[in-house]
């Protein structure tokens, strides 16, 4: 084996999806220079695509914060400079070749996957770390005596080894999403938690091709309002940090954050196959108010304390894999308040929408995608990966769309309430049938959200802030939601059977001081009538309405 081998600027290792939906592997420069020809990245998992996208963004941030599209040095001096640079690139429709190739050629020796001193995304000092096989590197869950793999993309030899291209992709992913199972080699070292990407409620804007996706997430202004510090990706360091579990200052530039080395890694190989890797904890910083991160949802973990002190502390808010992304709309897209802070990439796109000179079309549809890992037992292992997305008119993020966010938030709130009514109906029907299944209500709520999921997405996507009327669009959705909920309730009553129709008497607590109880007769007709009454209050029929 050669000590210096597999240069990531020459080899084909980045998976992309073409316009004809075929998947191919291309080099890193080609992924950028031909981004307009590809629909999207096409890695083995959405989380792998997240890690890859951030690498590509780090290159773009570094190059185009230093030079213009012609490769002429032109660092930003004012916010208008950054916005003008972005608009020029977007109008071009593709990334200019000369400045990107010139920059990457300058740092070519830092992109060797295997190198005795500077292996890409690795440090030789990691050889003393916890050793793992290729099965963990390739994104499949580690096998144990009582747990099977969730992902069976590889079998046989694939479990034992990976190609260099596969290993390079998964190297990025494990750095960002690694769990907390690795034990420190040194004594008294701090806990670093999961990899940085694993701590986020990750969100990105999605365009119609890879070029647009990269551009929409190329936040040349922090939160759309202020200049960044000078960009310094990890490969530009004179000496890569190698000490285990190192606390660093919050990066003030996107390239450093996008290439954060959350883990110290070193690939192991035999012949042309990567058989595993060794790992140590890497760089970390406090997650509180880490607003340099532009691609996460935020939350106030202690809203009550914040109200008392007047000081709000935000932390990244992981997504709930069991919750549809549109249900997070208020926390992601609504105007900010005391306990709400929108993701930086959302602020950025909003700023672009409000700029009269911006080439983004007001009528275009924009998609925001989320992805992440579901961890178990204090992030000690990964249970699953997930992804979701939401599409709506980009104008919703502009001035015209601001008056729509509150009505949309209100309709989502009504959906939450309707789900509670559906759950209560299911619970009362189970009592009426003589059953006391504690999971009945939750299962019914899940079914309700499944029922309204696609209709709500289509309704949101149909909103045109320029021409639609608030009351009419709200009424349109309320009619649909009322009808869907009522039909689901009717089906639940039918499934409950004759026993529930006759009913059962059940002892329930009265709420008194002495734990007094009373006997209540639960029947399907009574439960259904109560459900319909609550539904009519939640979604009242307008005068002259028929639904």
FIDO-834318 format. One record per residue (C-alpha): residue in three letters; x, y, z. Coordinates in steps of 0.05 Angstrom, whole numbers, padded with zeros to 5 digits, always signed. Example, Ala and Ser with C-alpha at 12.3 -4.5 7.8 and 13.67 -1.06 7.14 Angstrom:
residues 2
Ala+00246-00090+00156Ser+00273-00021+00143
end
This chain:
residues 547
Unk+00000+00000+00000Unk+00023+00070-00015Unk+00030+00116+00045Unk+00001+00174+00006Unk-00060+00153-00033Unk-00130+00171-00057Unk-00134+00246-00067Unk-00206+00270-00058Unk-00197+00325-00110Unk-00183+00273-00163Unk-00220+00210-00143Unk-00295+00199-00153Unk-00327+00192-00085Unk-00383+00244-00079Unk-00450+00212-00096Unk-00498+00256-00136Unk-00565+00245-00171Unk-00569+00268-00243Unk-00628+00300-00278Unk-00649+00230-00302Unk-00647+00206-00229Unk-00588+00161-00240Unk-00535+00161-00185Unk-00461+00170-00200Unk-00397+00184-00162Unk-00358+00247-00180Unk-00298+00283-00152Unk-00305+00340-00103Unk-00288+00394-00154Unk-00338+00365-00204Unk-00392+00363-00151Unk-00385+00438-00146Unk-00371+00457-00218Unk-00427+00415-00246Unk-00475+00425-00188Unk-00526+00457-00235Unk-00529+00392-00273Unk-00546+00349-00213Unk-00612+00345-00177Unk-00581+00333-00109Unk-00532+00294-00068Unk-00547+00220-00065Unk-00510+00190-00007Unk-00529+00126+00029Unk-00568+00165+00082Unk-00596+00236+00087Unk-00550+00249+00146Unk-00490+00231+00102Unk-00514+00282+00051Unk-00518+00333+00107Unk-00445+00322+00124Unk-00425+00325+00050Unk-00465+00388+00037Unk-00430+00423+00094Unk-00362+00405+00066Unk-00381+00434-00002Unk-00408+00497+00032Unk-00343+00505+00070Unk-00304+00507+00004Unk-00353+00558-00025Unk-00352+00602+00037Unk-00276+00603+00037Unk-00267+00616-00037Unk-00321+00669-00048Unk-00308+00707+00016Unk-00238+00721-00012Unk-00246+00728-00087Unk-00301+00746-00136Unk-00328+00703-00192Unk-00267+00721-00235Unk-00218+00700-00181Unk-00197+00772-00166Unk-00183+00784-00091Unk-00243+00821-00063Unk-00256+00807+00012Unk-00321+00834+00040Unk-00316+00902+00073Unk-00391+00916+00080Unk-00453+00873+00083Unk-00473+00898+00014Unk-00409+00867-00014Unk-00431+00798+00009Unk-00501+00806-00017Unk-00476+00830-00085Unk-00427+00771-00089Unk-00484+00723-00075Unk-00530+00754-00127Unk-00475+00752-00180Unk-00463+00679-00167Unk-00537+00662-00168Unk-00549+00699-00233Unk-00490+00662-00265Unk-00528+00597-00254Unk-00466+00556-00240Unk-00403+00562-00199Unk-00344+00594-00237Unk-00289+00544-00250Unk-00225+00585-00245Unk-00229+00609-00172Unk-00252+00542-00146Unk-00198+00502-00182Unk-00145+00552-00163Unk-00163+00548-00089Unk-00168+00472-00087Unk-00103+00463-00124Unk-00069+00508-00073Unk-00091+00460-00018Unk-00086+00395-00058Unk-00038+00361-00010Unk-00088+00368+00047Unk-00140+00325+00011Unk-00104+00257+00013Unk-00149+00206+00047Unk-00086+00168+00066Unk-00025+00207+00087Unk+00027+00193+00142Unk+00021+00264+00171Unk-00041+00299+00143Unk-00095+00249+00125Unk-00159+00286+00106Unk-00209+00294+00163Unk-00163+00251+00207Unk-00103+00255+00254Unk-00050+00201+00263Unk-00055+00210+00339Unk-00124+00179+00337Unk-00092+00110+00330Unk-00095+00102+00406Unk-00170+00113+00406Unk-00228+00065+00411Unk-00226+00016+00354Unk-00287+00003+00311Unk-00300-00042+00251Unk-00327-00019+00183Unk-00398-00038+00204Unk-00401+00025+00248Unk-00367+00069+00198Unk-00416+00053+00142Unk-00475+00079+00181Unk-00506+00013+00199Unk-00522+00002+00272Unk-00472-00038+00312Unk-00495-00109+00322Unk-00504-00135+00392Unk-00534-00197+00425Unk-00604-00166+00426Unk-00605-00116+00370Unk-00607-00125+00295Unk-00584-00076+00243Unk-00636-00028+00218Unk-00599-00016+00152Unk-00580-00075+00109Unk-00548-00037+00052Unk-00486-00079+00058Unk-00479-00153+00070Unk-00425-00206+00070Unk-00358-00174+00054Unk-00389-00105+00058Unk-00398-00114+00133Unk-00323-00125+00141Unk-00297-00071+00094Unk-00312-00010+00052Unk-00283+00018-00012Unk-00243+00082-00006Unk-00301+00122-00035Unk-00350+00094+00015Unk-00303+00104+00073Unk-00290+00177+00053Unk-00365+00192+00054Unk-00377+00157+00120Unk-00316+00191+00150Unk-00353+00258+00144Unk-00416+00228+00173Unk-00386+00194+00234Unk-00349+00258+00251Unk-00414+00295+00254Unk-00462+00243+00283Unk-00419+00197+00326Unk-00452+00172+00391Unk-00421+00176+00460Unk-00400+00103+00466Unk-00325+00116+00459Unk-00288+00120+00525Unk-00233+00173+00535Unk-00162+00150+00539Unk-00140+00207+00585Unk-00164+00218+00656Unk-00208+00275+00679Unk-00229+00296+00610Unk-00296+00330+00598Unk-00355+00298+00564Unk-00363+00322+00492Unk-00431+00290+00478Unk-00452+00267+00409Unk-00420+00296+00347Unk-00440+00368+00333Unk-00489+00350+00277Unk-00522+00299+00324Unk-00537+00355+00373Unk-00574+00397+00322Unk-00646+00403+00299Unk-00615+00405+00229Unk-00650+00444+00174Unk-00629+00464+00104Unk-00661+00500+00046Unk-00671+00458-00016Unk-00669+00483-00088Unk-00689+00451-00154Unk-00617+00428-00165Unk-00553+00421-00125Unk-00528+00490-00147Unk-00591+00523-00120Unk-00588+00482-00055Unk-00516+00504-00044Unk-00532+00576-00059Unk-00593+00579-00014Unk-00551+00552+00044Unk-00491+00596+00028Unk-00505+00646+00083Unk-00453+00698+00066Unk-00483+00741+00122Unk-00493+00713+00192Unk-00569+00709+00203Unk-00574+00751+00140Unk-00550+00815+00174Unk-00476+00816+00193Unk-00408+00798+00165Unk-00371+00736+00187Unk-00300+00731+00211Unk-00247+00707+00162Unk-00260+00636+00139Unk-00212+00581+00162Unk-00232+00510+00143Unk-00197+00453+00181Unk-00149+00436+00124Unk-00118+00505+00127Unk-00092+00496+00198Unk-00016+00495+00202Unk-00022+00438+00252Unk-00088+00401+00260Unk-00112+00396+00332Unk-00099+00326+00357Unk-00109+00330+00432Unk-00168+00289+00458Unk-00232+00325+00478Unk-00210+00397+00466Unk-00257+00455+00484Unk-00250+00511+00434Unk-00282+00580+00426Unk-00346+00584+00385Unk-00323+00593+00313Unk-00335+00663+00285Unk-00334+00639+00213Unk-00376+00588+00176Unk-00318+00548+00144Unk-00289+00530+00212Unk-00357+00510+00239Unk-00376+00471+00177Unk-00311+00431+00182Unk-00312+00424+00258Unk-00274+00362+00279Unk-00320+00334+00332Unk-00279+00270+00332Unk-00206+00251+00322Unk-00209+00196+00270Unk-00161+00150+00234Unk-00181+00099+00181Unk-00152+00028+00183Unk-00143-00010+00117Unk-00120-00075+00088Unk-00103-00073+00014Unk-00156-00033-00022Unk-00207-00041+00033Unk-00221+00002+00095Unk-00234-00047+00151Unk-00249+00001+00207Unk-00225+00062+00245Unk-00201+00088+00312Unk-00234+00146+00347Unk-00223+00197+00403Unk-00266+00255+00425Unk-00249+00319+00388Unk-00266+00393+00388Unk-00327+00420+00423Unk-00357+00484+00451Unk-00418+00501+00493Unk-00482+00494+00453Unk-00517+00550+00489Unk-00529+00610+00444Unk-00482+00581+00392Unk-00515+00624+00338Unk-00457+00617+00289Unk-00493+00552+00271Unk-00541+00572+00216Unk-00573+00504+00203Unk-00611+00486+00266Unk-00677+00498+00301Unk-00671+00531+00369Unk-00709+00526+00434Unk-00710+00558+00503Unk-00700+00499+00551Unk-00725+00538+00611Unk-00778+00587+00588Unk-00804+00599+00659Unk-00736+00619+00684Unk-00725+00663+00623Unk-00790+00701+00638Unk-00767+00715+00709Unk-00696+00736+00693Unk-00709+00768+00626Unk-00649+00731+00598Unk-00663+00677+00546Unk-00614+00621+00532Unk-00625+00582+00468Unk-00599+00513+00452Unk-00605+00472+00389Unk-00672+00435+00389Unk-00669+00364+00362Unk-00727+00342+00319Unk-00776+00291+00343Unk-00774+00235+00291Unk-00846+00217+00307Unk-00870+00288+00292Unk-00884+00314+00222Unk-00841+00373+00204Unk-00900+00419+00190Unk-00919+00414+00263Unk-00854+00451+00278Unk-00874+00509+00233Unk-00886+00559+00291Unk-00817+00548+00320Unk-00781+00550+00253Unk-00816+00601+00209Unk-00859+00647+00252Unk-00835+00715+00276Unk-00788+00714+00335Unk-00811+00727+00405Unk-00785+00718+00476Unk-00775+00643+00468Unk-00771+00635+00392Unk-00709+00642+00349Unk-00711+00622+00277Unk-00655+00584+00243Unk-00602+00627+00211Unk-00615+00597+00142Unk-00688+00616+00148Unk-00669+00687+00167Unk-00621+00688+00107Unk-00674+00666+00057Unk-00723+00716+00087Unk-00671+00771+00076Unk-00662+00750+00004Unk-00738+00751-00007Unk-00743+00821+00020Unk-00686+00848-00023Unk-00717+00879-00085Unk-00654+00866-00125Unk-00650+00792-00107Unk-00658+00745-00167Unk-00700+00695-00127Unk-00770+00690-00156Unk-00825+00710-00107Unk-00873+00658-00135Unk-00824+00600-00133Unk-00834+00542-00086Unk-00780+00531-00034Unk-00768+00469+00006Unk-00737+00463+00074Unk-00710+00394+00093Unk-00693+00365+00161Unk-00653+00303+00179Unk-00621+00273+00240Unk-00605+00213+00282Unk-00648+00184+00337Unk-00603+00165+00395Unk-00616+00120+00454Unk-00594+00119+00527Unk-00561+00187+00534Unk-00536+00185+00462Unk-00497+00122+00476Unk-00520+00090+00411Unk-00559+00106+00348Unk-00628+00077+00340Unk-00647+00104+00272Unk-00641+00161+00222Unk-00698+00203+00195Unk-00713+00259+00147Unk-00772+00302+00126Unk-00786+00365+00086Unk-00837+00420+00076Unk-00852+00460+00013Unk-00886+00527+00006Unk-00881+00592-00034Unk-00817+00629-00018Unk-00859+00693-00012Unk-00884+00667+00055Unk-00816+00685+00083Unk-00819+00756+00056Unk-00856+00818+00077Unk-00920+00794+00043Unk-00918+00729+00081Unk-00912+00757+00151Unk-00987+00765+00160Unk-00996+00692+00142Unk-00952+00661+00195Unk-01000+00672+00253Unk-01061+00641+00217Unk-01018+00582+00196Unk-00994+00574+00268Unk-01066+00578+00292Unk-01087+00523+00244Unk-01031+00478+00268Unk-01054+00492+00339Unk-01124+00470+00320Unk-01096+00407+00290Unk-01062+00392+00356Unk-01128+00403+00392Unk-01166+00359+00342Unk-01115+00304+00354Unk-01130+00308+00428Unk-01204+00301+00414Unk-01190+00240+00370Unk-01148+00210+00425Unk-01202+00221+00477Unk-01254+00189+00431Unk-01209+00128+00423Unk-01200+00123+00499Unk-01275+00129+00513Unk-01290+00078+00459Unk-01241+00029+00491Unk-01275+00039+00559Unk-01343+00030+00526Unk-01319-00036+00497Unk-01292-00059+00564Unk-01220-00050+00545Unk-01168-00008+00583Unk-01111-00004+00533Unk-01065+00053+00554Unk-01037+00062+00483Unk-01105+00070+00449Unk-01107+00146+00452Unk-01036+00155+00428Unk-01046+00108+00370Unk-01109+00146+00350Unk-01073+00212+00352Unk-01018+00183+00308Unk-01071+00159+00259Unk-01102+00228+00257Unk-01036+00262+00241Unk-01024+00210+00187Unk-01093+00224+00158Unk-01084+00300+00154Unk-01009+00299+00137Unk-01012+00303+00061Unk-01075+00347+00058Unk-01042+00398+00105Unk-00977+00399+00065Unk-01016+00410+00000Unk-01057+00466+00033Unk-00994+00501+00058Unk-00961+00494-00010Unk-01022+00524-00044Unk-01020+00590-00005Unk-01004+00649-00049Unk-00990+00708-00003Unk-01000+00758-00060Unk-01069+00737-00083Unk-01102+00693-00030Unk-01147+00719+00025Unk-01131+00698+00096Unk-01202+00681+00117Unk-01218+00642+00054Unk-01155+00599+00058Unk-01165+00587+00133Unk-01237+00567+00121Unk-01215+00521+00064Unk-01169+00482+00111Unk-01218+00481+00169Unk-01271+00449+00126Unk-01221+00396+00103Unk-01196+00383+00174Unk-01266+00379+00203Unk-01287+00329+00149Unk-01225+00285+00157Unk-01230+00284+00233Unk-01305+00268+00232Unk-01294+00212+00182Unk-01238+00182+00223Unk-01282+00186+00285Unk-01338+00150+00249Unk-01291+00094+00227Unk-01267+00087+00299Unk-01338+00079+00324Unk-01352+00026+00272Unk-01290-00013+00291Unk-01309-00009+00365Unk-01365-00060+00353Unk-01430-00077+00387Unk-01400-00082+00457Unk-01381-00009+00455Unk-01449+00010+00428Unk-01482-00021+00489Unk-01428+00006+00534Unk-01396-00008+00601Unk-01399+00024+00669Unk-01332+00046+00695Unk-01310+00073+00762Unk-01273+00139+00755Unk-01245+00188+00806Unk-01286+00250+00819Unk-01226+00293+00835Unk-01248+00303+00907Unk-01202+00307+00967Unk-01217+00237+00991Unk-01205+00202+00924Unk-01279+00192+00917Unk-01303+00153+00856Unk-01366+00150+00815Unk-01393+00103+00764Unk-01398+00128+00692Unk-01431+00094+00633Unk-01388+00098+00571Unk-01422+00083+00504Unk-01400+00092+00432Unk-01458+00139+00414Unk-01445+00183+00475Unk-01370+00186+00460Unk-01382+00202+00387Unk-01432+00257+00401Unk-01385+00289+00450Unk-01329+00284+00398Unk-01372+00317+00344Unk-01392+00373+00393Unk-01320+00389+00408Unk-01302+00385+00335Unk-01357+00435+00316Unk-01332+00483+00370Unk-01261+00477+00343Unk-01281+00483+00270Unk-01347+00521+00270Unk-01386+00521+00205Unk-01390+00589+00172Unk-01458+00617+00155Unk-01482+00587+00090Unk-01429+00533+00095Unk-01443+00462+00072Unk-01385+00425+00102
end
